């Protein structure tokens, strides 16, 4: 099962569960299934060692324990346990750490960056690799994808996204459906479906996922690039598969051209990361007042009661959410410096939510 998870993540998952197992074995307690009192005692034990386990490591440890329960068919009722929340809060106060910030790649930020691509907004005049950046970024944003789900990552273990797994919906409610192989939040499942819907009544909107994908495929075919079937869904002009490193570098290059700076509250520069697409979708959707249940369904988060993801709502709900995101993004005030560190739902000033988690807090 761990083969479907990034190598570094799998390592921390194993470390977390092995830590709990040693703790339980020494006290004659079962590690699977466990209970909240055992979990709380174990967390305090880890945090009270002469060399305490770091807070961010404890969060991954808890994810590893949850993963072990799920793959062995046991429920995980601790995501919203109030008693465990108090335990975690006390540990957080005792182990203060610098926050982990990431720049959300929001809808209005993508439009602001795209203005610095030669040829924009006529996508037929944009060079091939810039079109690739636009297409992949649009899918990552609107489908709430993890970076490794649609771009190759060095050292990553996720399957390469294939052409047959990216399905263009050219009739009815237009958009793109993506099959995510070996999904992170549903261990053992063959795939999950992610959906990037074109916004409603915006035929001239330049970031429509279906239009960008269709244009990319036409131009790839002219170059003799096969991006269908078992082949990589996205390739550079030299036929190599799209990489996450390229996407993040190109995003940063455009940020520099646009004269934009993202800083934490201490004035330090904050970078784009693989989770920036999901964070950007969440922030864009929350600014547009999209219901939290819809955000969770789009992001394919595991439900609080067990391993099954939040159920997908009808396609119209996805289309309406995309439309709301675009409308809200058009009202955002532009700035040259954005502070990352606090969430603001105000549309008058954009204060990016760099601390939006990659998923609803589970620790």
C-alpha positions in Angstrom: 0.0 0.0 0.0 2.8 2.4 0.8 3.9 2.2 -2.8 1.2 4.7 -3.7 2.7 7.4 -1.3 5.7 9.6 -1.8 8.9 8.1 -0.5 9.5 10.7 2.2 5.9 10.5 3.3 5.9 6.7 3.5 9.1 6.9 5.6 7.5 9.3 8.1 4.3 7.1 8.1 6.3 4.0 9.0 8.3 5.9 11.7 5.1 7.2 13.2 3.4 3.8 13.4 6.5 2.1 14.6 6.8 4.7 17.4 3.2 4.0 18.6 3.8 0.2 18.3 6.9 0.4 20.5 5.0 2.5 23.0 2.1 0.1 23.1 4.2 -3.1 23.2 6.1 -1.8 26.2 2.8 -1.3 28.1 0.8 -4.3 26.8 -1.5 -2.2 24.7 -2.8 -2.8 21.2 -1.5 -0.4 18.6 -4.2 -1.3 16.0 -7.0 -0.6 16.8 -6.0 2.0 19.4 -8.1 4.5 21.5 -7.9 8.2 22.2 -6.4 7.8 25.6 -3.5 5.7 24.3 -3.0 8.2 21.4 -2.9 11.1 23.8 -0.5 9.4 26.1 1.8 8.5 23.2 1.8 12.0 21.8 2.8 13.4 25.2 5.5 10.8 25.5 7.0 11.8 22.2 6.8 15.5 23.0 8.3 15.0 26.5 11.4 13.1 25.5 14.9 14.7 26.2 15.0 15.4 22.4 11.3 16.0 21.7 9.7 14.9 18.4 9.0 18.0 16.4 5.4 19.2 16.0 5.3 18.8 12.3 6.7 15.3 12.7 4.0 14.4 15.2 1.4 15.4 12.6 2.9 13.0 10.1 3.2 10.4 12.8 -0.6 10.7 13.4 -1.2 10.4 9.7 0.8 7.2 9.6 -1.2 5.7 12.5 -4.4 6.7 10.7 -3.1 5.1 7.5 -2.3 1.9 9.3 -5.9 1.7 10.7 -7.4 2.4 7.3 -5.5 -0.2 5.4 -6.3 -2.8 8.1 -10.0 -2.1 7.9 -10.4 -0.3 11.2 -12.3 3.0 11.6 -10.6 6.2 12.4 -12.9 8.3 14.7 -10.3 10.6 16.0 -10.1 13.4 13.4 -12.5 15.6 15.3 -12.1 14.2 18.8 -12.3 17.2 21.2 -10.2 15.6 23.9 -7.4 14.8 21.5 -7.6 18.4 20.2 -6.9 19.7 23.8 -3.9 17.3 24.0 -2.6 18.6 20.7 -3.1 22.2 21.7 -1.1 21.7 24.9 1.7 20.1 22.9 1.7 22.9 20.4 2.2 25.4 23.2 5.0 23.4 24.6 6.7 22.9 21.2 6.5 26.3 19.4 7.8 26.1 15.9 8.2 28.3 12.9 5.0 27.8 10.7 5.2 26.0 7.4 4.1 28.5 4.8 3.2 28.0 1.2 2.0 30.5 -1.4 -1.6 29.6 -2.6 -1.8 29.6 -6.4 -5.2 31.2 -6.7 -7.3 31.9 -9.7 -6.7 35.6 -9.7 -2.9 35.1 -9.2 -2.8 32.8 -12.3 -4.5 35.5 -14.4 -2.1 38.1 -13.0 0.9 36.0 -13.9 -0.5 35.0 -17.3 -0.4 38.7 -18.4 3.4 38.4 -18.5 3.4 35.5 -21.0 4.2 36.8 -24.5 1.0 36.4 -26.7 -1.5 36.4 -23.8 -4.5 36.3 -23.9 -4.5 34.7 -27.4 -3.5 31.1 -26.4 -2.8 30.4 -30.1 0.1 32.9 -30.0 1.7 31.5 -26.8 4.7 29.2 -27.2 4.3 25.5 -26.5 5.9 25.2 -23.1 4.0 28.3 -21.8 0.8 26.8 -23.1 1.7 23.6 -21.2 2.2 25.7 -18.0 -1.2 27.3 -18.5 -3.0 24.1 -19.2 -1.5 22.1 -16.2 -1.8 25.1 -13.8 -5.5 25.5 -14.8 -6.2 21.8 -14.1 -4.2 21.8 -10.9 -6.2 24.8 -9.6 -9.7 24.0 -10.7 -9.5 20.3 -9.9 -7.7 20.9 -6.5 -4.8 18.6 -7.4 -1.7 17.7 -5.5 1.4 18.7 -7.5 2.5 15.1 -7.8 -0.9 14.0 -9.2 -0.5 15.8 -12.5 3.3 16.4 -12.9 6.3 14.1 -12.5 8.3 14.7 -9.3 11.9 13.6 -8.9 12.0 10.8 -6.3 8.3 10.6 -6.2 6.4 7.3 -6.3 3.1 8.5 -7.8 2.2 6.9 -11.2 2.8 9.1 -14.2 -0.5 10.8 -15.4 -1.4 9.1 -18.7 -3.3 10.5 -21.6 -6.1 8.0 -21.1 -6.6 9.3 -17.6 -7.3 12.9 -18.7 -10.8 12.9 -20.2 -12.0 16.0 -22.2 -15.7 16.7 -21.7 -16.6 18.6 -24.9 -20.4 18.4 -24.6 -22.9 19.4 -22.0 -21.2 20.8 -18.9 -17.7 21.3 -20.3 -14.6 20.5 -18.4 -11.9 17.9 -17.7 -12.1 14.7 -15.7 -8.9 13.3 -14.3 -8.3 9.7 -13.0 -5.9 9.8 -10.1 -4.2 6.4 -9.9 -3.3 5.0 -6.5 -5.0 7.9 -4.6 -3.4 9.1 -1.4 -6.6 9.4 0.6 -8.1 6.1 -0.4 -5.5 3.3 0.1 -6.2 0.3 -2.0 -8.4 2.0 -4.5 -7.4 1.8 -8.2 -8.2 5.5 -8.8 -10.2 8.5 -7.8 -11.9 11.0 -10.1 -11.0 14.7 -10.0 -13.0 17.2 -11.9 -12.0 20.6 -13.4 -15.2 22.3 -14.7 -15.2 25.3 -17.1 -16.8 28.3 -15.4 -20.4 29.1 -16.3 -21.2 31.5 -19.2 -17.5 32.5 -19.7 -16.8 31.3 -23.3 -14.1 34.0 -23.6 -12.5 33.2 -20.3 -8.8 32.3 -21.1 -8.3 29.8 -18.4 -11.1 27.3 -19.2 -9.6 23.9 -18.5 -11.3 22.2 -21.5 -10.2 24.9 -24.0 -6.6 24.9 -22.8 -6.4 21.0 -22.9 -8.0 20.8 -26.4 -5.6 23.5 -27.6 -2.6 21.8 -26.0 -3.5 18.4 -27.5 -3.9 19.9 -31.0 -0.5 21.6 -30.9 1.1 18.5 -29.4 -0.2 16.4 -32.3 1.3 19.0 -34.8 4.6 18.4 -33.2 4.3 14.7 -33.4 3.9 14.3 -29.6 1.8 11.4 -28.5 -0.1 12.4 -25.3 -2.9 9.8 -25.5 -3.4 6.3 -24.3 -0.5 4.9 -22.2 1.7 7.9 -22.9 2.3 10.8 -20.6 -0.7 13.2 -20.6 1.6 16.2 -20.7 5.0 16.6 -22.5 7.4 19.3 -23.2 8.3 20.3 -26.7 11.3 17.9 -26.5 8.8 15.0 -25.6 9.9 14.7 -22.0 7.1 14.3 -19.4 6.0 17.5 -17.6 7.8 18.0 -14.2 6.6 19.6 -11.1 10.0 21.5 -10.9 9.3 23.2 -14.2 5.8 24.3 -13.1 7.0 25.8 -9.9 10.0 27.5 -11.6 7.9 29.0 -14.3 5.4 30.2 -11.8 8.2 31.9 -9.9 9.7 33.4 -13.1 6.3 35.0 -13.9 6.0 36.2 -10.3 9.3 38.0 -10.7 8.2 39.5 -14.1 5.0 40.7 -12.4 6.9 42.3 -9.6 5.1 40.4 -6.9 6.5 39.3 -3.6 5.1 36.9 -1.1 6.4 37.3 2.4 5.8 35.9 5.9 5.0 38.2 8.8 8.8 38.6 9.5 9.4 39.8 5.9 11.0 36.5 4.7 10.2 35.4 1.2 7.8 32.4 0.9 8.0 29.9 -2.0 5.6 28.1 -4.2 5.3 24.4 -3.3 3.6 21.2 -4.6 0.6 21.9 -2.3 0.2 25.4 -3.6 -2.4 24.3 -6.1 -4.7 22.8 -3.5 -4.1 25.7 -1.2 -5.0 28.0 -4.0 -8.2 26.2 -4.8 -9.3 26.2 -1.2 -8.5 29.9 -0.7 -10.2 30.9 -4.0 -13.3 28.8 -3.2 -13.5 30.2 0.4 -13.2 33.7 -0.9 -16.1 32.9 -3.3 -18.2 31.4 -0.4 -18.3 27.9 -1.9 -19.7 25.5 0.7 -17.1 23.7 2.7 -18.6 20.3 1.8 -18.1 21.1 -1.9 -14.5 22.1 -1.3 -13.8 18.9 0.5 -15.5 16.8 -2.3 -13.5 18.6 -5.0 -10.3 18.0 -3.1 -11.2 14.3 -2.5 -10.4 14.6 1.2 -11.1 11.6 3.3 -14.2 12.0 5.4 -13.8 12.4 9.2 -15.6 9.1 9.9 -13.3 6.8 7.9 -11.3 6.1 4.7 -14.1 6.9 2.2 -13.7 10.4 0.6 -16.4 13.0 0.8 -18.9 12.0 -1.9 -18.8 13.9 -5.2 -21.8 16.1 -5.8 -23.5 16.6 -9.2 -21.5 18.1 -12.0 -23.5 21.4 -11.9 -22.2 22.0 -8.4 -18.7 21.8 -9.7 -19.5 24.2 -12.6 -21.1 26.7 -10.2 -18.1 26.5 -7.9 -15.8 27.3 -10.8 -17.9 30.2 -11.8 -18.0 31.6 -8.3 -14.2 31.4 -8.0 -13.7 33.4 -11.2 -16.3 36.0 -10.2 -14.7 36.4 -6.8 -11.2 36.6 -8.3 -12.2 39.5 -10.5 -12.9 41.6 -7.4 -9.6 41.0 -5.7 -7.4 44.1 -5.2 -4.0 43.6 -6.7 -0.8 44.3 -4.8 2.9 44.0 -5.2 3.5 42.5 -1.8 1.3 39.8 -0.2 1.6 38.8 3.4 1.4 35.0 3.9 0.2 34.0 7.3 -3.3 34.9 8.0 -6.6 34.0 6.3 -8.9 36.8 5.2 -12.2 36.2 3.5 -12.4 39.9 2.5 -12.3 40.6 -1.2 -11.1 44.1 -0.7 -7.6 43.1 0.3 -5.9 39.7 -0.5 -4.1 38.4 2.5 -3.1 34.9 1.3 -3.7 32.0 3.5 -0.4 30.3 3.5 -1.3 28.2 6.5 -4.3 26.5 4.8 -3.5 22.8 5.3 -3.3 20.4 2.4 -6.3 18.7 3.9 -8.7 19.4 6.8 -6.6 19.1 10.0 -6.4 15.4 11.0 -3.8 15.7 13.8 
